[in-house]
Structures are given as structure tokens and as C-alpha cells.
């Protein structure tokens, strides 16, 4: 072992490769192993690296019962070039894609590994998440079904608290579905979408309409994270991680604010502190936010500090969050347009990185220098976020 002193402080973390599958209702042509390998190979191709260049693999997904394959990381080691290498599994419910990326980033930042492949996936066609997320009596009242049934009352609480008009949810859905048309990887490409069609969609969980909720998707997302030396060898400018954090809180406790959870506020504040952000509304150019039900855009705008309490819906209504707005949100179409649950958070992180790398194609925000990726999961209890930029961090 070398006696040379180790550098002090954290190693800067760079995103040098990004790969996604086309997110669809059912990928019948591939197994889970084939699905994840497709995303990983695309990330390696983007970074111009090979499997031999990867020091470790960090994988994440939502609950195993979604596909009925227990501990899939063991079965997937070969497909991801991880045989003989460290392989870690992360699970934090719906936020897992983001948490997985952060665990991988910390391995690089801590100089445990130089180059890490991180990947998250879900093959929802091999499960039924709607009923998988519906707890049986006596653990839950027989009054709701799926995640939408759980979150709808919190949306109603937000509307009562802020006086938001009931049209705001449809504005978000209309925006995100139009953005998705510019993203070739998005699941839903509704070329005939109109605001009137969204507003006329059947009510699923009052006030959430069919067109205001996320689909069930098969898909995977992968990223290659590396250190400063790896970034210097990259064929294209990387996205640099300026801050990242995870926070959690219980599903239920006396005084919990389901509309704006404290864990979300604390997580965002930590990321902003690391990145030197004092005014997120002015200093962040684009946001990829975890919005599975359209009303969560204005709710999270407040929770993340982009708007004052009760003001988030006004940003949405005034067009601030449009692709050409002052603060574009979910340029890719977001979770409303593609939702392979285990990967959805990582897609938000990856899309933020694509923006600052200038690689987002038709949904690119001109001049984006700093972008936030955000994910949440469980009963609004798990949060993971990162901020990436065009320049290396200053500290």
C-alpha cells in the first residue's frame, strides 16, 4: 500500500456519460437484464468508455415485488459488467433513482472509486403497481387505490391552503405532454394533445384527472460518474456536481405537513448550501422535478424555495415554468410523460445533467448553466436532489 498522503477534501464529481432506453408501456423484446444493459451501453458510448473502465456499479429500483424478482442486483451483475467488481443496491421508494446516483457520486467524491456506473430501472409491465401500492384492510381504509388515492387529499389540502384555481393541474399536464413531444425517450407522445382534452379527461382521484397522472412504463437510465482525472479524458464537456443531498421523515407523524414536507425543505437547503445558492429562483436555470401528479409542480416549487408559500401555482399559471419561461420545469416531459418508477428519479438527475452539457436536443434550455434534479418517494417521506453545472465546483 502506498504511503503517499491522500488529498484532503472531496473529489469533484463529473457526469461524463448518460444513457436511457425508450420508455414504453411494455418492452416485450428484452428481459430485465437486456433492458438495463441497453441503458448502460448507451452511457458507456456517450463517455467513450468500456466495461473495463468501470470500477464499481451502483444500482437502484423500486420494490422487488413490482417484477417478482428478489435481489435482482445479483442476477444483473453479469449484464452490467460487475462480475468481480463492487456492486451496491439502493432502495428509497420512488426517490431511489436519485438516491442511487448520490450513493455513486459519494463513492467518487470520497475517492473510494475513480469511475462508477450507476443505473436504475423498472419493468412495470411485469407487475401491477396500482394494486401493489394499495394496502389491504386492516392496514388501510378501503377508500382508495394506488398512489393517486394517497396523494389526492394532500393536493386538495394545497388547493384549500393557497386558493389555487382548479385549472392549474391541467396547465401542468398540458405543458409536460407538449414538452415530451420534443423528447424521443419519453413514453407518452400525444401529438393531438390540447388543454381542452386534458380538462375533459375522466376524474380518477378528485381532483386528479386521467391526463394529470403518470403512466406505467418500462425503462432504465444510466450514468457514468468520474473524478477530475476521468473528466479531463472525457470526449465532451461533463456536468459537474455542485451539491447533492438526501433526507427522509416518517410517513405519518403528529404535525407532518403533507403539502410541504420538512424533509424536502431540508434537503433542498442542504443542496443550495453546498452549491452556494442563495436565490434559487434567480440562480438556477432549469429544474427536472419529480411530478407524478400534475399538482405537485406548484407544491414542489414552494417546497424547494422557488416560490413563497401559497405562490407556486401563480408561477405555473403565468407561464414561468414553460420550456421558454423564466424557470423551465420538466423540459423532458417529466414523470407525467414517462414513469419507470425505479428509474424516474435518476432520469430527473440525468436530464438536469443533459441540460448543462447542452445535450438535451429539442428540449434544451438555451444557456443553461445550473440545473436541479429532484426526486421524492414513499408517502412524501424520502427526498433526493442534486445540482449540476457547467463548471467544476469551486470548493
C-alpha positions as CSV (number, residue, x, y, z in Angstrom):
1,X,0.0,0.0,0.0
2,X,1.3,3.5,-0.9
3,X,2.3,5.7,2.0
4,X,1.6,8.8,-0.1
5,X,-0.7,11.2,1.6
6,X,-4.3,11.3,0.3
7,X,-5.7,14.7,-0.9
8,X,-7.9,16.5,1.6
9,X,-11.5,17.4,0.9
10,X,-13.9,15.9,-1.6
11,X,-13.0,14.9,-5.1
12,X,-15.1,16.8,-7.7
13,X,-17.7,14.6,-9.4
14,X,-18.4,14.8,-13.1
15,X,-21.1,13.2,-15.2
16,X,-19.4,12.1,-18.4
17,X,-21.9,9.5,-19.8
18,X,-25.7,9.3,-19.9
19,X,-27.9,6.6,-21.4
20,X,-31.6,6.0,-21.4
21,X,-33.9,3.4,-23.0
22,X,-37.0,4.5,-24.9
23,X,-39.6,4.4,-22.1
24,X,-42.7,2.5,-23.2
25,X,-45.7,0.6,-21.6
26,X,-44.1,-2.8,-22.2
27,X,-40.7,-3.9,-23.5
28,X,-41.6,-7.4,-24.5
29,X,-38.4,-7.7,-26.6
30,X,-36.0,-7.7,-23.7
31,X,-35.6,-9.2,-20.2
32,X,-34.8,-7.0,-17.3
33,X,-31.1,-7.8,-17.9
34,X,-31.4,-6.7,-21.5
35,X,-33.2,-3.5,-20.5
36,X,-30.6,-2.4,-18.1
37,X,-27.7,-3.3,-20.4
38,X,-29.2,-1.2,-23.1
39,X,-29.1,1.9,-21.0
40,X,-25.6,1.1,-19.6
41,X,-24.2,0.6,-23.1
42,X,-25.6,3.9,-24.2
43,X,-23.9,5.7,-21.2
44,X,-20.6,4.0,-22.0
45,X,-20.9,5.0,-25.6
46,X,-21.6,8.6,-24.6
47,X,-18.5,8.6,-22.3
48,X,-16.4,6.7,-24.9
49,X,-15.5,4.1,-22.2
50,X,-15.7,0.3,-22.0
51,X,-16.8,-2.1,-19.3
52,X,-13.2,-2.4,-18.2
53,X,-13.1,1.3,-17.3
54,X,-15.8,0.9,-14.6
55,X,-14.6,0.4,-11.1
56,X,-17.9,-0.2,-9.4
57,X,-21.7,-0.4,-10.1
58,X,-24.5,1.1,-8.1
59,X,-28.0,0.0,-9.0
60,X,-31.4,1.1,-7.7
61,X,-35.1,0.2,-8.3
62,X,-38.4,0.3,-6.5
63,X,-39.8,-2.7,-4.5
64,X,-38.8,-6.1,-5.8
65,X,-42.5,-7.2,-5.8
66,X,-43.1,-5.0,-8.8
67,X,-41.5,-7.6,-11.0
68,X,-41.3,-10.5,-8.6
69,X,-37.5,-10.9,-8.9
70,X,-35.9,-10.7,-5.5
71,X,-32.5,-9.1,-5.2
72,X,-32.2,-8.5,-8.9
73,X,-28.8,-6.9,-8.5
74,X,-27.3,-10.4,-8.2
75,X,-29.0,-11.6,-11.4
76,X,-27.9,-8.4,-13.2
77,X,-24.3,-8.3,-12.2
78,X,-23.2,-10.0,-15.4
79,X,-25.3,-7.8,-17.7
80,X,-23.7,-4.7,-16.1
81,X,-20.1,-5.8,-16.3
82,X,-20.0,-6.1,-12.5
83,X,-18.6,-9.6,-12.0
84,X,-15.6,-9.3,-9.8
85,X,-16.3,-5.7,-9.0
86,X,-18.2,-4.0,-6.1
87,X,-21.9,-3.8,-6.8
88,X,-24.3,-1.9,-4.4
89,X,-28.1,-1.8,-4.3
90,X,-30.0,1.2,-3.1
91,X,-33.7,1.5,-2.2
92,X,-35.6,4.6,-1.1
93,X,-39.0,4.0,-2.7
94,X,-39.8,6.4,-5.6
95,X,-36.8,8.6,-4.9
96,X,-34.5,5.7,-5.4
97,X,-33.2,6.8,-8.8
98,X,-31.9,10.0,-7.3
99,X,-30.6,8.3,-4.2
100,X,-28.8,5.7,-6.3
101,X,-27.0,8.4,-8.2
102,X,-26.0,10.2,-5.0
103,X,-24.5,7.0,-3.5
104,X,-22.5,6.5,-6.7
105,X,-21.4,10.2,-6.5
106,X,-20.3,9.8,-2.9
107,X,-18.1,6.9,-3.9
108,X,-16.3,9.1,-6.3
109,X,-16.2,12.2,-4.0
110,X,-14.8,10.0,-1.2
111,X,-12.1,8.7,-3.6
112,X,-13.3,5.1,-3.0
113,X,-13.6,4.6,-6.8
114,X,-12.5,6.6,-9.7
115,X,-15.3,5.8,-12.2
116,X,-18.7,4.4,-11.3
117,X,-21.6,3.2,-13.4
118,X,-24.9,4.0,-11.8
119,X,-28.2,2.7,-13.1
120,X,-31.9,2.5,-12.1
121,X,-34.8,0.7,-13.8
122,X,-38.3,-0.6,-13.6
123,X,-40.2,-3.1,-15.8
124,X,-43.7,-2.2,-14.7
125,X,-45.3,-4.4,-17.4
126,X,-44.3,-7.4,-15.3
127,X,-46.3,-6.1,-12.3
128,X,-49.3,-4.1,-11.3
129,X,-48.0,-1.1,-9.4
130,X,-51.6,0.3,-9.0
131,X,-52.7,-2.6,-6.8
132,X,-49.2,-3.3,-5.5
133,X,-49.4,0.1,-3.8
134,X,-52.9,-0.5,-2.5
135,X,-52.6,-1.8,1.1
136,X,-55.3,-4.3,2.2
137,X,-57.6,-3.9,5.1
138,X,-57.0,-3.6,8.1
139,X,-53.8,-1.7,7.3
140,X,-55.6,0.9,5.3
141,X,-59.2,2.1,4.9
142,X,-60.9,0.6,1.8
143,X,-61.3,4.1,0.3
144,X,-58.5,4.5,-2.2
145,X,-56.4,2.7,-4.8
146,X,-52.8,3.3,-5.7
147,X,-50.5,6.2,-5.1
148,X,-53.0,8.7,-6.6
149,X,-55.5,7.8,-3.9
150,X,-52.9,8.5,-1.2
151,X,-51.8,11.9,-2.7
152,X,-55.1,13.3,-3.8
153,X,-56.2,14.5,-0.4
154,X,-52.9,16.4,0.0
155,X,-53.5,18.1,-3.3
156,X,-56.9,19.2,-2.1
157,X,-55.3,20.5,1.1
158,X,-52.9,22.5,-1.0
159,X,-55.8,24.0,-3.0
160,X,-57.6,25.0,0.1
161,X,-54.5,26.4,1.7
162,X,-53.5,28.6,-1.3
163,X,-56.7,29.3,-3.1
164,X,-55.3,27.9,-6.3
165,X,-57.9,27.6,-9.0
166,X,-58.7,24.0,-10.2
167,X,-57.3,24.7,-13.6
168,X,-53.7,24.7,-12.5
169,X,-53.2,20.9,-12.7
170,X,-54.4,20.8,-16.3
171,X,-51.9,23.5,-17.2
172,X,-49.0,21.5,-15.8
173,X,-50.1,18.3,-17.6
174,X,-50.6,20.2,-20.9
175,X,-47.1,21.7,-20.6
176,X,-45.4,18.5,-19.8
177,X,-47.1,16.4,-22.5
178,X,-46.1,19.1,-25.1
179,X,-42.5,19.0,-23.8
180,X,-42.5,15.2,-24.1
181,X,-43.1,15.6,-27.9
182,X,-39.6,17.1,-28.0
183,X,-38.0,14.1,-26.1
184,X,-37.5,10.9,-28.1
185,X,-37.2,8.8,-24.9
186,X,-40.5,9.9,-23.4
187,X,-43.2,7.3,-23.1
188,X,-46.2,9.4,-23.9
189,X,-46.2,11.2,-27.3
190,X,-49.7,12.7,-27.6
191,X,-49.5,14.6,-30.8
192,X,-53.1,15.7,-30.6
193,X,-52.9,17.0,-27.0
194,X,-54.9,20.1,-26.2
195,X,-55.7,21.8,-23.0
196,X,-59.4,21.1,-23.5
197,X,-58.6,17.3,-23.8
198,X,-56.7,17.4,-20.6
199,X,-59.6,19.2,-18.8
200,X,-62.2,16.8,-20.2
201,X,-60.3,13.7,-19.1
202,X,-62.1,11.4,-16.7
203,X,-61.6,12.0,-13.0
204,X,-59.5,9.3,-11.3
205,X,-58.9,10.6,-7.8
206,X,-60.5,14.0,-7.2
207,X,-59.0,16.4,-8.2
208,X,-56.6,14.3,-10.3
209,X,-57.8,13.6,-13.8
210,X,-56.6,10.8,-16.1
211,X,-54.4,13.1,-18.1
212,X,-52.9,14.7,-15.0
213,X,-51.3,11.5,-13.8
214,X,-48.2,9.5,-14.8
215,X,-48.2,6.4,-16.9
216,X,-46.7,2.9,-16.0
217,X,-43.5,2.5,-18.0
218,X,-40.7,0.1,-18.7
219,X,-37.4,1.7,-18.8
220,X,-33.9,2.3,-17.5
221,X,-31.4,5.1,-17.1
222,X,-27.7,5.0,-16.6
223,X,-24.9,7.5,-15.9
224,X,-21.1,7.3,-15.7
225,X,-19.7,9.4,-12.8
226,X,-16.0,10.0,-12.6
227,X,-13.3,12.1,-10.9
228,X,-11.4,15.1,-12.1
229,X,-8.8,12.9,-14.0
230,X,-11.6,11.0,-15.7
231,X,-13.4,14.2,-16.6
232,X,-10.2,15.5,-18.3
233,X,-10.2,12.5,-20.6
234,X,-13.9,12.8,-21.4
235,X,-14.7,13.4,-25.1
236,X,-17.3,16.1,-24.3
237,X,-17.7,18.7,-21.5
238,X,-19.1,17.0,-18.4
239,X,-21.8,18.1,-16.0
240,X,-20.2,18.9,-12.6
241,X,-22.0,18.1,-9.4
242,X,-22.2,21.2,-7.2
243,X,-24.3,19.7,-4.4
244,X,-26.3,16.7,-3.5
245,X,-28.4,15.5,-0.5
246,X,-30.9,13.0,0.8
247,X,-33.4,13.5,3.6
248,X,-36.2,11.4,5.0
249,X,-39.0,11.5,7.6
250,X,-41.7,9.1,8.7
251,X,-44.7,8.5,6.5
252,X,-47.0,9.8,9.3
253,X,-46.4,11.6,12.5
254,X,-48.2,14.3,14.5
255,X,-47.8,17.6,12.8
256,X,-46.5,16.3,9.5
257,X,-47.1,18.7,6.7
258,X,-48.0,16.5,3.7
259,X,-48.4,19.6,1.5
260,X,-44.8,20.8,2.1
261,X,-42.8,18.1,4.0
262,X,-39.9,19.3,6.1
263,X,-37.6,16.7,4.7
264,X,-38.0,18.2,1.3
265,X,-37.2,21.7,2.5
266,X,-34.2,20.5,4.5
267,X,-32.8,18.5,1.5
268,X,-33.1,21.5,-0.8
269,X,-31.5,23.8,1.7
270,X,-28.5,21.4,2.1
271,X,-28.0,21.3,-1.7
272,X,-28.2,25.0,-2.0
273,X,-25.7,25.5,0.8
274,X,-23.2,23.1,-0.8
275,X,-23.6,24.9,-4.2
276,X,-23.5,28.4,-2.8
277,X,-27.1,29.1,-4.0
278,X,-28.8,31.9,-2.1
279,X,-31.6,32.7,-4.5
280,X,-32.7,29.5,-6.3
281,X,-35.3,31.3,-8.4
282,X,-32.6,33.5,-10.0
283,X,-29.5,31.3,-9.8
284,X,-30.9,28.0,-11.2
285,X,-31.7,27.9,-14.9
286,X,-33.8,24.7,-15.2
287,X,-35.5,22.1,-13.0
288,X,-36.3,18.5,-13.5
289,X,-38.8,17.8,-10.8
290,X,-40.5,14.6,-9.7
291,X,-44.1,15.3,-10.5
292,X,-46.2,12.1,-10.9
293,X,-49.4,14.0,-10.4
294,X,-49.6,17.4,-12.1
295,X,-50.5,19.4,-9.0
296,X,-47.1,18.6,-7.4
297,X,-45.4,21.1,-9.7
298,X,-46.7,24.1,-7.8
299,X,-46.4,22.3,-4.5
300,X,-42.8,21.5,-5.0
301,X,-42.0,24.9,-6.4
302,X,-42.8,26.2,-2.9
303,X,-41.2,23.3,-1.0
304,X,-37.9,23.8,-2.9
305,X,-37.8,27.5,-2.4
306,X,-38.6,28.7,-5.9
307,X,-41.8,30.4,-4.7
308,X,-43.1,31.7,-1.4
309,X,-45.8,29.7,0.4
310,X,-49.1,29.9,-1.5
311,X,-47.4,31.3,-4.6
312,X,-46.3,28.2,-6.5
313,X,-49.4,27.9,-8.6
314,X,-49.0,31.5,-9.8
315,X,-45.7,30.6,-11.4
316,X,-47.4,27.8,-13.3
317,X,-50.4,29.8,-14.3
318,X,-48.2,32.7,-15.6
319,X,-46.1,30.5,-17.8
320,X,-42.9,30.8,-15.8
321,X,-42.4,27.0,-15.9
322,X,-42.9,26.6,-19.6
323,X,-40.0,25.5,-21.8
324,X,-39.4,29.1,-22.9
325,X,-40.3,30.5,-19.5
326,X,-38.1,32.2,-16.9
327,X,-37.7,28.9,-14.9
328,X,-38.4,25.9,-17.1
329,X,-39.6,22.8,-15.2
330,X,-39.6,19.3,-16.6
331,X,-38.3,20.1,-20.0
332,X,-38.2,16.4,-20.9
333,X,-41.9,15.9,-20.2
334,X,-41.2,14.7,-16.7
335,X,-42.7,11.8,-14.7
336,X,-46.1,12.7,-16.2
337,X,-44.8,11.5,-19.6
338,X,-42.5,8.6,-18.6
339,X,-42.5,6.7,-15.3
340,X,-40.4,3.6,-14.9
341,X,-40.7,4.1,-11.1
342,X,-37.3,2.9,-10.0
343,X,-35.6,5.0,-12.7
344,X,-37.8,8.1,-12.6
345,X,-35.6,9.9,-10.1
346,X,-32.4,9.1,-11.9
347,X,-34.0,10.4,-15.2
348,X,-34.6,13.7,-13.4
349,X,-30.9,13.8,-12.4
350,X,-29.7,12.7,-15.8
351,X,-31.9,15.2,-17.6
352,X,-30.5,18.0,-15.4
353,X,-27.0,16.9,-16.5
354,X,-28.0,16.8,-20.1
355,X,-29.2,20.4,-19.9
356,X,-25.9,21.8,-18.6
357,X,-23.9,19.6,-21.1
358,X,-26.0,21.1,-23.9
359,X,-27.2,17.7,-25.0
360,X,-30.9,17.8,-24.4
361,X,-31.8,18.2,-28.0
362,X,-35.1,19.8,-28.9
363,X,-36.0,20.3,-25.2
364,X,-32.7,22.1,-24.4
365,X,-32.9,25.3,-22.4
366,X,-30.6,27.9,-24.1
367,X,-27.7,28.9,-22.0
368,X,-28.5,26.5,-19.1
369,X,-25.5,26.6,-16.7
370,X,-27.1,25.2,-13.5
371,X,-29.9,22.7,-13.3
372,X,-31.6,20.9,-10.4
373,X,-32.6,17.3,-10.4
374,X,-35.2,16.3,-7.8
375,X,-36.9,13.1,-6.6
376,X,-39.3,12.1,-3.9
377,X,-40.8,8.8,-2.8
378,X,-42.9,6.9,-0.3
379,X,-45.6,8.9,1.4
380,X,-43.7,12.2,0.6
381,X,-41.1,11.0,3.0
382,X,-37.9,10.3,1.0
383,X,-36.1,13.1,-0.9
384,X,-33.0,13.2,-3.0
385,X,-31.7,16.1,-5.1
386,X,-28.6,17.3,-6.9
387,X,-27.5,20.5,-8.5
388,X,-25.2,20.2,-11.5
389,X,-23.4,22.9,-13.5
390,X,-21.1,23.6,-16.5
391,X,-18.1,24.5,-14.4
392,X,-16.3,22.4,-11.7
393,X,-17.2,23.3,-8.1
394,X,-15.1,26.0,-6.5
395,X,-14.5,24.1,-3.3
